[in-house]
Amino acid sequence: MVLGVEIPTWGILVKEEQAMATTEYQVTGMTCSHCEMSIREEVEQIAGVTGIEVSAVTGKLAVSAAGALDDAAVLAAVEEAGYSAVRSS
């Protein structure tokens, strides 16, 4: 109902929201913001990735995705950037 007027909704497709999953990794070898940027650039190329948080201070990488996330793809991306990682959650 909008401003007291009922609006019919038939014929309108409503997209169902997909569950977001966040996976955390411990990355070794990062020392600066350039390291963070290198990892971000590689990981963001993985299909389905919707968010990336990476910190050289803590060594943590958190990757959010719509649906299942391929750990092997994330670990390969981190390695391509020149670092190593293990899944921590």
Secondary structure in CASP SS format (residue, H / E / C, confidence):
PFRMAT SS
TARGET T0000
AUTHOR 0000-0000-0000
METHOD secondary structure of the structure
MODEL  1
M C 1.00
V E 1.00
L C 1.00
G C 1.00
V E 1.00
E C 1.00
I C 1.00
P C 1.00
T C 1.00
W C 1.00
G C 1.00
I C 1.00
L C 1.00
V C 1.00
K C 1.00
E C 1.00
E C 1.00
Q C 1.00
A C 1.00
M E 1.00
A E 1.00
T E 1.00
T E 1.00
E E 1.00
Y E 1.00
Q E 1.00
V E 1.00
T E 1.00
G C 1.00
M C 1.00
T C 1.00
C C 1.00
S H 1.00
H H 1.00
C H 1.00
E H 1.00
M H 1.00
S H 1.00
I H 1.00
R H 1.00
E H 1.00
E H 1.00
V H 1.00
E C 1.00
Q C 1.00
I C 1.00
A C 1.00
G C 1.00
V E 1.00
T E 1.00
G E 1.00
I E 1.00
E E 1.00
V E 1.00
S E 1.00
A C 1.00
V C 1.00
T C 1.00
G C 1.00
K E 1.00
L E 1.00
A E 1.00
V E 1.00
S E 1.00
A E 1.00
A E 1.00
G C 1.00
A C 1.00
L C 1.00
D C 1.00
D H 1.00
A H 1.00
A H 1.00
V H 1.00
L H 1.00
A H 1.00
A H 1.00
V H 1.00
E H 1.00
E H 1.00
A C 1.00
G C 1.00
Y C 1.00
S E 1.00
A E 1.00
V E 1.00
R E 1.00
S C 1.00
S C 1.00
END
